[in-house]
Amino acid sequence: MNDEITITYVGFWQRVLASLVDTALVVLITVPLMYFAYGEIYPQTDTFAMGPMDVLINYVLPFIGVILFWVYKSATPGKMVIKAQIVDAKTGCKPSAKQSVIRYLGYFVSTIPLGLGLMWVGWDKRKQGWHDKLAGTVVIKKNVNV
């Protein structure tokens, strides 16, 4: 008996849920580090970046963490919760490091025009946001049917 693999693209609301899980995890890691680095002044400032530790903790650390998760697990923890993974749109294999970096930077492109590139997931036939299209990736669920 052969197992048949069915590919299902992950839609907008499931990806929103995964994003909320990832955001909560990033906040749980970065806020204590920012308090450690800047103390009580941290939540009282309205500057874009308080200093080098701010840039390292809030921008570099999440960038490295997300890229590593995408390259080694094909998913962030949020996507793991919903049993989804990011794959190369052509091969179905794990995304390359280059695709992962393009996808991450593509989030900025997707967000700038009022989040239209992120909402695109809801309308696209393969559920790709602009960041997915730029990187050549799709987000899928794999179901094994017997």
LONUFI-188604 format. One line per 5 residues: for each residue x, y, z of N, C-alpha, C, CB. Coordinates in pm, 1 decimal. Glycine has a CB too. Layout:
X,Y,Z,X,Y,Z,X,Y,Z,X,Y,Z; ...
END
This chain:
84.7,-117.9,0.0,0.0,0.0,0.0,89.3,124.3,0.0,-96.4,-0.3,122.7; 65.4,215.3,-93.7,144.5,338.5,-104.6,77.3,451.5,-29.8,165.0,377.7,-251.5; 158.8,534.6,34.7,106.9,654.5,99.3,104.9,766.6,-3.3,192.4,693.8,224.0; -6.3,835.8,-9.3,-19.2,948.9,-100.4,-1.5,1076.8,-19.6,-157.3,947.3,-174.5; 81.7,1167.0,-69.6,105.8,1292.9,-0.5,21.4,1401.4,-66.3,257.1,1330.4,-2.6
-58.1,1467.4,14.1,-141.9,1576.5,-33.1,-80.5,1708.1,13.3,-288.5,1561.5,18.4; -61.9,1800.3,-78.7,-5.5,1931.0,-44.8,-120.1,2030.9,-31.5,98.0,1978.2,-153.0; -124.7,2097.6,82.5,-224.6,2200.1,108.3,-153.2,2329.2,142.3,-320.9,2157.9,222.5; -188.4,2436.4,73.1,-130.1,2567.3,102.0,-195.8,2624.2,227.5,-147.6,2664.8,-19.0; -115.3,2687.8,312.0,-164.5,2743.2,437.9,-215.2,2885.0,412.9,-53.0,2742.3,547.2
-337.6,2910.9,456.1,-404.1,3036.8,428.9,-373.4,3148.3,526.8,-547.9,3014.9,426.1; -440.2,3258.7,503.3,-415.5,3383.4,574.1,-431.8,3371.7,725.6,-507.6,3489.1,522.3; -546.6,3323.9,773.9,-573.4,3325.5,917.6,-484.6,3229.6,994.9,-717.6,3291.8,943.4; -451.3,3115.7,935.7,-357.7,3024.6,1002.9,-220.1,3089.0,1013.4,-348.1,2889.9,927.2; -181.1,3162.0,911.4,-51.4,3229.1,913.0,-51.5,3345.9,1010.6,-14.8,3277.9,772.9
-165.8,3411.7,1026.9,-176.4,3517.1,1128.5,-154.9,3454.7,1266.6,-315.9,3589.5,1120.9; -217.4,3340.9,1292.5,-200.5,3272.4,1420.6,-53.3,3236.8,1443.7,-287.9,3145.0,1425.6; 11.3,3181.6,1343.2,153.3,3146.7,1355.1,236.9,3271.0,1383.9,203.2,3077.7,1226.3; 204.3,3380.1,1318.5,276.0,3505.4,1338.9,258.5,3558.6,1481.2,228.6,3609.3,1238.5; 138.2,3544.4,1535.3,113.6,3587.4,1673.6,195.6,3504.6,1772.5,-36.4,3576.3,1707.5
204.1,3375.0,1749.2,286.4,3288.5,1835.2,432.6,3331.8,1826.8,271.5,3138.5,1794.2; 481.5,3354.2,1706.2,620.9,3396.7,1688.3,647.6,3531.9,1753.5,655.4,3403.4,1539.7; 554.2,3624.4,1737.8,569.5,3757.3,1798.1,575.3,3747.1,1949.8,453.9,3849.7,1755.6; 488.3,3666.2,2007.2,488.7,3648.3,2153.0,622.4,3591.6,2199.9,373.3,3555.4,2196.7; 677.0,3495.5,2127.0,806.9,3438.3,2164.8,919.1,3541.3,2154.3,839.2,3317.4,2076.6
917.2,3621.0,2049.2,1019.8,3724.8,2033.4,1010.8,3825.6,2147.2,1004.8,3796.5,1897.1; 889.7,3865.5,2183.3,870.6,3960.7,2293.4,920.1,3900.4,2425.4,721.2,4000.8,2305.4; 889.3,3773.1,2448.4,933.6,3706.4,2571.9,1086.2,3699.6,2583.4,875.8,3565.3,2578.3; 1153.2,3702.0,2470.4,1300.0,3697.8,2471.0,1359.4,3839.1,2473.5,1351.7,3620.9,2347.4; 1307.0,3928.5,2390.4,1370.8,4058.9,2374.8,1342.9,4155.8,2488.8,1326.7,4120.3,2247.2
1223.5,4155.2,2545.4,1191.8,4251.7,2651.5,1282.0,4232.9,2773.1,1045.1,4238.5,2693.2; 1299.7,4110.5,2824.2,1392.3,4096.4,2938.0,1536.3,4137.4,2903.0,1391.3,3951.8,2987.5; 1578.7,4106.7,2780.0,1713.6,4147.2,2739.1,1726.8,4298.9,2733.1,1748.4,4086.6,2603.0; 1622.0,4366.1,2686.4,1625.0,4511.8,2681.7,1625.2,4571.7,2822.8,1505.0,4564.7,2601.9; 1550.3,4513.9,2913.9,1553.5,4560.1,3053.7,1692.5,4539.1,3113.1,1447.0,4485.5,3138.8
1753.8,4424.9,3080.8,1888.3,4397.0,3130.8,1988.1,4499.0,3075.6,1931.5,4253.6,3092.9; 1973.2,4533.3,2947.9,2066.7,4625.6,2883.2,2043.4,4771.5,2921.2,2057.1,4611.1,2734.0; 1915.4,4813.5,2936.3,1885.6,4955.3,2953.9,1811.3,4989.0,3082.6,1806.0,5002.9,2838.8; 1769.8,4889.8,3155.6,1703.3,4916.2,3282.7,1566.1,4978.2,3266.8,1788.1,5005.4,3366.5; 1526.0,5053.0,3369.7,1392.2,5111.7,3375.3,1365.1,5215.4,3266.6,1371.4,5174.6,3508.8
1469.7,5270.2,3206.6,1449.3,5371.6,3103.0,1393.5,5310.4,2974.4,1580.9,5443.9,3073.4; 1413.0,5180.4,2955.3,1372.5,5115.0,2829.9,1227.5,5141.1,2789.8,1393.5,4967.3,2841.8; 1128.4,5112.0,2872.5,990.7,5131.7,2824.1,947.8,5278.4,2818.5,895.0,5055.9,2912.5; 1028.2,5369.9,2869.5,989.5,5510.7,2875.6,1040.4,5592.7,2757.8,1039.7,5571.2,3003.0; 1112.0,5530.9,2667.1,1169.1,5605.7,2555.5,1083.8,5591.1,2430.5,1311.6,5559.1,2527.4
1092.0,5691.7,2344.0,1019.5,5684.6,2217.6,1115.2,5694.6,2098.7,914.3,5795.9,2210.3; 1243.0,5671.6,2124.2,1341.3,5675.4,2016.4,1336.0,5545.7,1937.0,1483.1,5699.0,2072.2; 1376.3,5553.3,1810.5,1374.6,5436.7,1722.3,1472.3,5330.5,1770.8,1408.3,5477.6,1578.4; 1591.7,5372.6,1807.8,1692.4,5279.9,1859.0,1768.8,5349.8,1970.9,1789.6,5232.4,1745.3; 1772.4,5286.0,2086.3,1837.3,5346.3,2202.1,1989.5,5336.5,2196.1,1787.3,5280.8,2328.2
2040.6,5241.9,2121.6,2183.8,5223.4,2113.2,2216.8,5091.1,2045.9,2246.5,5229.9,2251.6; 2344.4,5054.0,2046.3,2386.1,4932.1,1977.9,2319.4,4805.0,2031.5,2534.5,4918.1,1988.4; 2298.7,4796.6,2162.4,2234.4,4676.7,2217.7,2089.1,4667.5,2171.2,2240.9,4678.0,2372.4; 2023.6,4780.7,2156.9,1885.8,4784.4,2106.9,1881.0,4725.1,1966.2,1830.4,4930.1,2106.8; 1969.2,4771.0,1879.7,1974.5,4721.1,1742.4,2004.4,4571.4,1742.1,2080.8,4797.6,1660.5
2099.8,4529.9,1822.5,2136.8,4389.1,1829.3,2019.5,4302.4,1878.2,2257.8,4371.2,1921.7; 1954.9,4344.8,1986.5,1847.6,4265.5,2048.0,1719.1,4267.3,1964.5,1818.1,4317.6,2188.6; 1680.2,4382.7,1914.2,1550.0,4394.5,1847.6,1551.9,4373.4,1696.8,1493.4,4527.7,1875.4; 1669.1,4378.1,1634.9,1674.4,4363.7,1490.0,1763.6,4248.0,1446.4,1723.4,4492.1,1427.3; 1885.7,4243.9,1494.8,1979.6,4140.8,1451.1,1942.1,4003.2,1507.6,2122.2,4178.0,1493.5
1914.7,3995.7,1637.0,1880.4,3867.5,1699.6,1756.5,3802.2,1635.8,1856.4,3887.9,1849.1; 1644.8,3874.6,1617.9,1529.9,3812.2,1550.8,1561.1,3770.4,1406.9,1411.8,3908.0,1551.1; 1637.4,3852.6,1334.7,1675.4,3818.4,1197.0,1750.0,3685.5,1194.7,1762.7,3930.1,1134.5; 1852.1,3672.2,1277.1,1932.2,3549.4,1280.3,1846.9,3430.6,1323.9,2052.8,3565.9,1375.0; 1765.4,3449.8,1427.1,1681.7,3341.0,1477.2,1584.1,3290.1,1372.2,1605.5,3386.4,1599.5
1516.6,3380.8,1306.1,1418.1,3341.3,1204.4,1486.4,3269.9,1087.6,1340.7,3464.9,1153.1; 1596.0,3325.3,1040.6,1667.2,3262.7,928.1,1712.2,3121.6,966.6,1790.0,3349.0,885.5; 1767.4,3105.6,1086.1,1811.0,2972.3,1129.4,1694.4,2874.3,1137.2,1880.2,2981.0,1265.3; 1581.0,2918.1,1191.3,1463.5,2830.6,1195.0,1419.5,2793.2,1053.9,1347.8,2898.7,1270.2; 1414.0,2888.7,963.3,1370.6,2859.1,826.9,1465.6,2763.2,756.9,1358.8,2987.3,746.6
1596.8,2783.6,773.1,1694.0,2699.4,704.4,1696.3,2557.8,762.7,1833.3,2762.2,712.9; 1692.7,2545.7,896.1,1707.5,2414.1,957.7,1576.2,2341.3,984.7,1781.6,2428.1,1085.2; 1467.5,2413.2,1005.7,1339.7,2349.0,1038.3,1230.8,2376.0,933.8,1292.1,2396.5,1174.1; 1257.5,2463.8,839.5,1159.2,2506.0,739.0,1036.5,2571.2,802.5,1116.0,2386.5,654.7; 1050.5,2617.4,924.2,938.2,2679.0,994.1,987.8,2749.1,1119.0,831.3,2574.0,1030.1
915.2,2852.5,1158.0,936.7,2914.4,1288.1,851.2,2838.0,1389.6,900.7,3068.6,1285.8; 869.7,2861.7,1518.2,785.7,2792.1,1615.8,635.5,2808.8,1590.8,818.6,2841.1,1754.0; 592.5,2927.1,1549.0,451.1,2949.3,1519.7,400.6,2859.9,1407.0,427.8,3094.4,1483.8; 481.6,2846.0,1302.9,442.3,2758.1,1193.1,445.2,2611.7,1237.6,534.9,2778.9,1071.6; 536.7,2577.7,1327.7,539.0,2441.3,1381.4,410.4,2411.4,1458.3,661.6,2421.2,1472.9
360.3,2510.1,1533.2,236.2,2492.9,1609.6,119.9,2458.1,1517.0,203.7,2620.8,1689.6; 113.3,2521.7,1401.1,2.9,2494.2,1308.5,38.5,2385.2,1207.4,-36.5,2621.7,1234.7; 152.2,2319.3,1229.3,198.6,2209.7,1143.3,215.8,2253.0,997.1,100.6,2093.2,1150.7; 281.8,2366.0,982.0,309.3,2420.1,848.7,460.0,2429.0,829.1,242.6,2560.1,829.7; 499.1,2434.2,703.9,640.6,2452.6,674.2,657.6,2536.8,548.6,710.8,2316.9,657.8
772.2,2602.1,541.1,806.7,2684.3,425.9,892.8,2597.8,335.4,881.2,2817.2,468.0; 858.4,2594.2,207.4,935.1,2515.4,111.7,958.7,2596.4,-15.0,862.6,2383.3,78.8; 1058.0,2552.4,-90.9,1083.5,2609.7,-222.0,961.0,2583.1,-308.7,1213.5,2550.1,-286.4; 910.6,2683.7,-375.8,787.3,2670.9,-454.1,802.0,2575.4,-572.2,744.0,2806.7,-504.5; 922.5,2559.2,-623.0,943.2,2472.3,-739.1,974.9,2328.6,-700.4,1054.6,2526.8,-824.8
1057.0,2310.8,-596.2,1105.4,2176.8,-563.4,1036.1,2112.4,-444.1,1251.3,2182.4,-537.1; 977.0,2192.9,-357.8,917.0,2139.8,-235.9,1019.5,2108.7,-128.1,838.9,2015.9,-267.5; 1145.3,2145.4,-152.0,1252.9,2122.6,-54.9,1262.9,2241.2,40.9,1388.6,2099.9,-127.4; 1345.2,2224.3,144.8,1368.6,2333.8,238.9,1419.8,2455.9,163.7,1469.2,2291.6,349.1; 1384.6,2575.7,211.1,1436.7,2695.5,144.8,1587.0,2709.4,170.5,1361.7,2821.9,194.0
1656.0,2767.5,74.3,1799.5,2792.5,91.1,1818.1,2912.3,184.8,1869.2,2818.4,-47.4; 1940.3,2932.1,227.8,1971.8,3048.4,311.0,1942.1,3176.5,233.1,2120.6,3045.4,356.9; 1975.1,3177.4,104.0,1948.3,3295.5,20.5,1798.0,3323.0,12.2,2006.7,3275.9,-121.6; 1718.0,3218.3,-11.0,1572.8,3236.1,-15.7,1520.6,3287.9,117.8,1503.2,3103.8,-52.2; 1577.0,3237.6,225.7,1532.0,3278.2,358.6,1559.8,3426.2,383.6,1600.0,3193.2,465.9
1677.4,3472.5,345.4,1711.5,3614.1,362.6,1620.4,3701.1,275.3,1860.7,3639.3,327.0; 1598.6,3659.8,151.2,1510.0,3735.7,61.6,1368.3,3738.2,118.5,1509.7,3674.0,-81.5; 1323.0,3625.3,171.3,1188.2,3617.4,227.8,1175.3,3711.2,348.1,1155.0,3472.0,269.1; 1276.4,3711.6,435.2,1273.1,3798.7,553.5,1268.5,3945.8,511.7,1396.4,3772.5,643.8; 1356.5,3984.8,421.3,1358.0,4123.5,374.3,1230.0,4156.5,297.9,1480.9,4148.8,285.2
1172.5,4056.0,234.8,1047.0,4073.4,163.4,931.0,4110.6,253.9,1013.9,3948.7,89.4; 940.9,4076.9,382.5,837.0,4118.7,477.2,824.5,4271.0,480.3,868.0,4065.1,618.5; 937.3,4340.3,470.9,933.4,4486.6,471.8,862.3,4538.2,346.8,1076.6,4544.9,480.6; 893.8,4478.6,231.8,828.3,4515.4,106.3,678.0,4487.0,116.6,890.8,4437.9,-13.7; 642.4,4375.2,176.0,501.8,4335.3,189.6,424.5,4424.9,285.0,493.2,4192.2,237.3
493.2,4482.4,381.2,428.0,4561.5,484.8,410.4,4707.3,445.3,506.7,4553.1,612.2; 505.0,4761.6,371.7,506.7,4905.8,342.3,376.2,4956.7,280.5,621.3,4937.2,248.9; 321.9,4891.8,177.3,197.5,4947.9,121.7,73.7,4901.9,201.1,182.6,4906.9,-26.6; 62.8,4950.5,325.6,-51.4,4920.5,412.5,-72.7,4771.1,436.0,-176.2,4979.3,353.5; 34.9,4694.1,434.4,26.2,4550.5,460.2,-32.3,4470.0,345.7,-55.2,4527.0,581.6
-47.2,4532.2,229.4,-109.4,4466.0,115.0,-37.8,4335.9,76.4,-111.6,4560.5,-4.1; 95.2,4337.1,83.8,171.4,4217.8,47.0,149.0,4101.0,141.3,317.3,4250.2,42.4; 116.9,4131.6,266.5,84.6,4025.1,362.5,-58.1,3976.0,340.4,102.3,4075.3,508.3; -150.0,4068.2,316.3,-289.9,4030.9,292.8,-306.9,3953.0,162.3,-377.9,4155.9,290.2; -209.2,3966.1,72.8,-213.7,3898.6,-56.2,-231.7,3747.0,-38.6,-85.8,3928.2,-135.8
-185.7,3695.1,72.4,-200.4,3552.3,103.3,-347.6,3511.5,93.4,-144.7,3520.5,245.3; -437.9,3598.7,133.1,-580.2,3568.4,131.6,-640.3,3558.9,-7.4,-653.0,3671.1,208.6; -575.2,3615.9,-108.3,-630.3,3617.8,-243.7,-556.2,3528.8,-341.7,-630.4,3757.1,-295.4; -432.0,3497.8,-311.2,-348.0,3424.0,-404.7,-387.4,3276.4,-410.1,-201.0,3437.9,-365.7; -384.2,3216.7,-527.9,-425.8,3076.6,-541.3,-331.3,2980.8,-467.7,-433.0,3038.2,-689.1
-203.4,3016.8,-455.1,-109.7,2932.6,-379.6,-81.2,2990.7,-240.9,21.7,2916.6,-457.3; -161.2,3089.3,-201.7,-151.7,3151.6,-68.8,-13.9,3213.2,-44.7,-181.7,3048.2,40.3; 43.0,3273.3,-148.3,173.3,3337.9,-136.3,156.7,3486.2,-108.3,256.2,3316.9,-263.5; 229.5,3534.3,-7.6,243.2,3677.3,12.2,352.9,3726.1,-81.1,275.0,3712.0,161.3; 368.3,3858.0,-88.8,473.2,3911.2,-176.2,610.2,3861.7,-133.9,470.8,4063.8,-176.0
631.9,3845.9,-2.5,760.4,3795.9,46.7,785.0,3653.8,-3.6,764.7,3799.6,201.2; 679.2,3572.8,-13.4,692.5,3437.0,-68.8,725.6,3442.9,-217.0,563.0,3355.9,-46.8; 657.0,3529.1,-288.0,679.9,3541.1,-432.6,823.0,3586.8,-461.3,579.0,3639.9,-495.2; 870.6,3685.4,-383.7,1007.5,3734.6,-401.7,1111.1,3625.1,-376.9,1033.6,3852.5,-308.4; 1085.9,3541.0,-276.7,1181.6,3437.2,-238.8,1159.5,3305.6,-312.7,1174.2,3412.9,-90.6
1047.1,3291.3,-380.4,1017.3,3165.0,-448.2,981.2,3055.0,-349.6,1136.0,3121.4,-532.6; 901.6,3090.8,-247.5,861.6,2993.4,-146.0,709.4,2985.6,-135.3,922.7,3029.8,-9.7; 662.8,2878.1,-74.0,522.2,2862.4,-37.9,517.4,2804.9,102.6,445.8,2770.4,-140.1; 404.9,2826.2,170.1,384.2,2769.9,302.8,279.1,2660.2,288.4,339.7,2880.2,407.3; 315.6,2539.7,330.9,228.4,2424.5,309.5,205.7,2344.6,436.8,286.7,2334.7,203.0
100.0,2264.5,433.3,77.9,2158.9,530.0,87.1,2029.7,451.8,-60.5,2173.7,605.0; 153.7,1931.2,509.6,158.2,1800.8,442.9,70.3,1704.7,520.3,304.4,1746.5,432.5; -19.2,1642.2,448.7,-106.7,1541.9,507.5,-79.6,1409.5,438.6,-256.7,1582.3,494.9; -62.2,1304.5,516.3,-40.7,1172.2,458.4,-172.8,1096.3,466.0,74.5,1094.4,532.7; -225.4,1061.5,350.3,-348.6,983.2,343.9,-313.7,838.5,311.0,-447.1,1041.9,238.3
-376.7,745.7,376.5,-348.7,603.8,351.1,-447.7,549.0,252.4,-352.9,522.0,480.9
END
